[in-house]
Amino acid sequence: MFTLYGSHFLRQTARHVRFASTTTKDKFKVVVVGGGSGGLTVANQIYNRFMASGKSLNHDDIVVLDAAQFHYYQPGWTLVGAGLSSKHEFRRPLTSLFPPHVAHIGENVATFSPTTSSVTTSTGRSITYEALVIAAGLKTNWDAIPGLSQALADPTSGVSSIYSFDACDKTWENITSLQHGNAIFTQPAGVIKCAGAPQKIMWMAWDQYRQSGRGSDINVTFMTGMPSMFSVKKYSEALNVLRLKRGVAAEFGHNLVAIDVPNRKAIFKKPDGSTIDREYSLLHAVPPMGPLDFIKRSPVADAAGWVDVNPATLQHANPEFSNIFAVGDCSSLPTSKTTAAITSQVPVLTENLFSMMDSGNISSAKYSGYTCCPLLTGYGELMLAEFKYGLEPVETFSAFLGDQAQPRRFFYHLKKDLFPWAYWNLMLSGNWFGPSGPFRPRFAP
C-alpha cells in the first residue's frame, strides 16, 4: 500500500515545479474548483492520464481556480498539537505547487451554471469548460459554538483546536502547561473532516500526561456527539477497550454548544435536548462542519448541500450534468472525509473523466468507498483503521502484521513520517494512488 517511489522521481518532480502563472483564457478543457488536496491531485492525474494515452493536453488546457494564499497539509496539524512537528512544515504557498502544465486563476468560484458548462468567479469572470471537477472542501463552522472563536484567540483560555492552523500549536502549549484538573476533548455529531482526529489528540495528551507523571492529577474525558468511539464497529470496540483500560471517561451523544470562557465551563446538549455544564482546565474543541455556502445554494448540490455524485463513478448524479465530477470533502460520497479517501477517489474520477472526454462514455472504474484513518493512540503507537462502503474493514497489512485494531509502531511511523513525505512529493503531483502507492491502478476496458 505505502511503497516509497525513489529518488529519481523526486528529482524529476523538483525540476518541473514552478510558481504558477495566471492566465487570461476563459475557455478550458478541464476546470478544477479548489486547490486543496483533491484539486491539485486530480489536476495532475488528469494531465498525466491524457499523456499516458498518447493524447497529451496543452499546458493551458487544465486550470485550477482558488484564491487561497497557502496550501495546507491538514493531517499534520495533529502532529503539531502533539508536539511532534512545527506547523510551518505543513504550509506552502499555493502557487509554488503548480507544475507548468496546470494553469491557475487566483479567484474563487461564486456560482455554477451547469446548463452552459460555465462557472462565474467572485469578480464576475465567466469561465467555460468541457469537464468540471469540484474539489472545494467543506466549511468549518467556528461561529456555530458561541464563545469558541473568542476562546481560541485568548491565549489564557485553555481552549484550542487542531482543526485550525492558527490554533494547532496552542493545543500543544495547553497540553504541556496543564498540571492538574479536567482535560475535555470534544467531537460533534455529524460529518466532519477525519472523524478520528478529535480522539487522536486526546490519546496523545493522555500519553504525555502519563509519561510526565501527571496522569493521576489530570482527568481526561471524551465528550462526543456520536453514539460510540468510532463509526466502524471493530475499531470502535477496540478503542473503547483502550479507553476503559486507560481510565478515560466518556459521554456519548453530547454535543458542545457553547463555551463560558470567563468561568471555564463547556456547555453540552444531551440527546433529550437538555444541557449540562462541565468545568474544564483544558478544552480541545471541534466545531461542527458542513457544505460550503456557494455549493449548498447551487444547482449541483443535493438536498444536504453536498455535490451530488454517483458513489461509484464520482460523476454527477444528474444525467444532464454528466460532464461534472466531484472529489473529496465537498462530495456526497458516503464515506469518511479524509486525505486517504481522496487518494483512492482521484484515480477513479480521472479514469472516468478521461473516458468521457475521449469516447463519450465513462469507464468501468468504480470507487469502493475506501478510506483510512490513522488513529494515533500514543507516542510510538497507532491503530490503522481502513474500511470501505458499509463500514466494512479492508486492511492492507493484516495478513503480514496481524489485526490492525492492534496499535503498532510501524503504523505510527506511516502517519508521522511517510504520509507527510508522500503528500508533498508524490500525491499533489498526481503520483500517489492510495492502496497501490506510486503505482497507478489499472482498470478493465
N, C-alpha and C positions, 0 to 999 in steps of 0.2 A: 504493500500500500504506500509506504512512505520511503521511497528509494531515492538517495541522492543522485543527482544527474551527472555532475562532473564539472571540472574547471573549464573545459573548452567552451561549454555553453555560456558560462558566466562571462568569459572574455568576449564572446560574440554579442551577448546582451549589452554589456557595458559600452561596447563600441557603437551600438546603434541608438542608445538612449540620448535624447536631446531635449532642450526646452521646447515645448510645443509652440507652434506658430498659430496665430489666429487666421481666419480665412474670411473672405468677403463673399464666398459662394453661398447660395441659398438653396441649392438642389444637391442631394446626395443619394447614393445608393442605399447606405445604411446610416441611420441616425440612432445614437445611443443616448438616452436620457440618464445622466448621472455618471460621475467619475469616481465612484467608490469601488469597493472590491469587485462587485459584479460587473460594473460598467467597463472598467479598464480591462478586466479579464476577457469579457466577451468581445470587445472591440478587437483585441489582438487575436483571439482564437478565430474569429470570422475571417480576418485578413489571412491568417495562416492556412485556414481551410481552403480558401479560394486558390491560394498559391500552390498548395499541395495537389490540387486538381489540375494544375496547368492553366488555370483561368484567373491569373492574378488581377487584383483590383489596382486601380491607380492610387497614388499616395493620398489623394484628397477625396476618395470615394466614401470613406467612413469618417464620421465626425462624432465627437462626444460633447454634449452640452452640459456645462457645470460651471457655476460662478465661484465655487469654493477656492480659497487661497491654499488650503492644505488638504492632504490626503492622510488618513489615519489608519493604522493597524489596530483596530479596537480590541481584538482579543488580548493584546499586550497590556491593556490597562489593568487587568487582573494582576499581572506580574509586577506592575508599578505599585499597586495597592499592597502587595505582599513584600515590598522592599527588594525585589529581585532585579529591577531594571529602572532606568530613568525614563520618564515619559517622552523625552525628546528623541529616544530611539525609535519611537513608533509614530513619528510625524515627519512628512516630507512635503515640500512644495508640490502641488498638484501638477503644475506644468513640467516639472522635472521628470515625470513618469511617462510622458508621451513619447513613443517612437516616431520616426519620420513618416510612417505610413498611416498614422491616425491623426486627423485634424482635430482641433479643439476650438470651441467657441465658449468663451468665458461668460456665458449668460445662462440663467435658469429658465426652464420651461414654465410658462404660466397656464397655457391651455392646449388641449388636444383637439384636432379636427380629423378624426379617422376617415370620414367620408371623402375628404380631399387629400388624404395622406400628407398631412402637414401638422406642424406644431407652431405655436407662437411664443416667443420668449417674453421675459418681463419688460424688455424695452420695446416690444411691439414688432419685433422682427419675425417674419414668417419663413419657416424652414420646411422644405418638402423632402419626402423620402420615398424610396421603393420599399424599404423594410424598416420597421421601427422596433427598437429594443428598449424597454423601460426597466431601468435598474436604479431607481431613485432612493431606495431605502425606506425607512419609516420615520415617524415622528415620536420623539421622546417628550412626554407631556409634563415638564417640570412644574408648571403652574397649576397642575391638577391637584397638588397637595399643598394647601395653604401653609406657609412657613418654611417650605423646603428651600426655595431659592434664597431666601434671607439667611437660612441656616448654613447653606453651602458657602455663602460669601463671608460668613462670620468665622474668623479663624479660631474663636474660642467656643464655638457652639457644640463641638463634639460630633457634628454631623458631616458625613462625607458620602461619596458615591463613586464607584469605579466605572459608572456609565457616563462619566464626564471627563474629558481631557483635563479640564481646569481643576477638577476635584479629586482625581485618582491618586495623586501624590499626597493629598491631605488625608486620604484613607490610611496610608502607612504612618503618617505623623500621629494620627489619632490612636492607632493600634499600639505604637511604641510608647506613647506618653501615658496611656491608661495604666494605673497601678492597682486599682480596685474598683468594684462597682458592677454595673449592669451593661453588658455589651449586647445590643439588639441588632439583628440583621433581618431585613425585610425583603419580601418578594410579593409583587402584586398578582392578583388573579388576571387571567387573560394572556394575550400574546405579548411577548417581549423578545428582545434580541438575546440569544443564548440564555435559555431559561435555567441553565445550570450555574451561571456566573454568580447570582446572589449568594449561593451557599459555598461556592469555591472560596470566596474571600473570607467567609465565616470560618471554614476549616483552617485556612492559613493563619487567621488570627488566633484561633484556638491553639494551634500548634506553637505559635510564637509565645503565647502565654505559658504553655506547658514547659517549653524549653527554657524560658527565662525565670521559672519558679513562681510565676504569678497565677497559675491555673486555679489554685484554691481560693484566690481572692477576687476572681472575676467570674460573674455568672453570664454564660453565653446562651442566648436564646434566639431561635429561628422563628420569626413571625411571618407566616406566609399565607397569601390568599388562596393558594392551591390546596387541594384535598390531601396531598401526600408529598413526600420528599421529592419525587421526580415523576414524570409522566409515564415512563416505561416501568412496568411492574417489577421486572427483575432487578433493575438498578435502584429503584425506589426502596425495595425491601433491603437491599444491601446497605444503602445509605442510612436507613432507619436503624438497622442493627448497629452501625457505626455510631450513630447519634446516641443511642442508649448506652453503648459501651463507654462513650466519652463523657457522658453526663451532660449533654447539651439538651436544654429544654426546647420544646416546640409547641406552637399553637397553630393549627391549620384552619383555613377559612377565615383568616384575619387579615384585612386589608388596611394598610396605612392610609389614613385620610387627612391627617393634619399633624403639624408639629408645633408645640408650645415651646418656643425656643427659650424665653426667659426662665421658665420653670422646668426646663429639660424633661418635658413629657411628650410622648408619642401617642397619638390617638388612633385607635384601630376600630374598624367596623366589623362586627361579627356576622355570621350567616343569617341571624334573625333580624338584622338591621340595627341592633343596639350597638353602642360604642363602649370601649373600655380605654382607660389611660394606663400607660406603662412608663415608669420613670427610667431614664437612661443616663448612663455616663458616656457611652459611645453609641451612636446610631448610624448604621450603614443603610441608607435609604435607596430603594429602587423605584422610580416613578412608573406609572402606567404608560403604555405606548400604544400607538395605533397608526392608521394610514395617514399619509400626508394630505393636507387640505386640497392641494391642487389636483391630486389624483382622485380623492373622495368625491369631488364635485364634477368630475369629468365623465364623458360617455364610455370610457374604457374600464370604469370601476364596477365591481359587483355591489350588492346591497350593503355589504360591510365596509366598503371603501377601498378594497384591495384591487389590483389589476386582475381582471377575471380571465384566468388562463386554464387550459386543459392540464390536469395534473400530470399527465404522462408526456405530452409533447411540448409544453410551455408556450404553445400558440394560443392566441386569444380565443376565448370560448364562443364568441360571436362570429359565425362564418363570414359575415360582411367585413370583418376586421382581420382577415386571415394573414395580412402582412404585418401584424403586430405580435410581438412576443414580450415576455417579462421574465425577470430572474431575480432571485434574492428576496429581501425583506418586503418589498413593495408588492409582491405577487400574492395570489390567493392560494398558492401551493400549501396543502395541509400537512406540513412538516415543520420541524423546528427551524427557526430562522438563525442560521449560523454561517460562518465563513466556509466551513466544511461542506455544508449543503450546496453552496454556490459552486464549489469545485466539481461537484457531480452534475449539477444542473446545466452549467455552461456548455459542456461538450454535446449534450443532447439538444439544447437550443441551437447551438452552432450548426449541427448536422441538419436539423430540420429547416433552419433558415436558409442554409446553403442549397438544400434540395429544392425548396420552394422557389428560390430565385433562379435556380439552374433549370429546373424541369416543370415548375408549376405545382408540384406536389411535395408534401413533407415526406421524410424518410421513415424507416422503421425504428428509429431511435426512440427509446422510451426511458423516462426518468422513474426510478423505483421509489423515490422519496428518501433516498439515503441521506443521512446526516450524522454528525459526530459531535459529541460533547465531551471534551477532555476535562473531567471533573477532578480538579486538584483536591486532595484530601489531607494535605500536609506537605511539609518540606521534604522533598525526595520521594514523594509517592503521588500516584494519580490513578483514578478509575476511568478507563476509556470506554465511554458509552457510545456504541454505534448501533443505529437502527434505521428502519425504513418505514414506509407507509404501514399503518396498522399498528404502530409502536412495536414492531417485531425486531428483536435484536438481530444484527447481521455483523458478526465480529470478524475482523481481519486476522487477528493474532491468536485466537483461542486454540487453534489446532497446534500451535507451537509453544505458547506460553501458558495455556490454561484459561480458565474463566476470566473474562475481562472485568467482571464485577469485583475482582480482587485488585486493590490498588498495587501498582508496581512502579519501581524506579525507572524502568525503561520508558514507560508511558509518560512519566514526569518530564523526561528529557525531550520527548517529542514536543510537548507543549512549550517547554521553556527555551529549547534551543533550535530544534529542527523546523518547527512550524513558522516561526518568525523569519528564519533564513529563507525557507521555501517561498514564503509570501512575497518578499521583496525581490528575490532573484529569479523566481520561476513563475509563480501564479499570475502576477499582474501582467507579465509579458506573454501570457497565454500558453505556458508550457508546464502547467501542473494540473493534473486531471483527477484529483481526489484519490479514490482507492487504487487507481492504476499509477499513481505518482507522476513521473515525467512522460509516461507513455500514453499517447492519445488512444482512447478506446476505438475499436473497430466495430462498425455497425453493419448488419446484414443489408444487402441491397433492398 
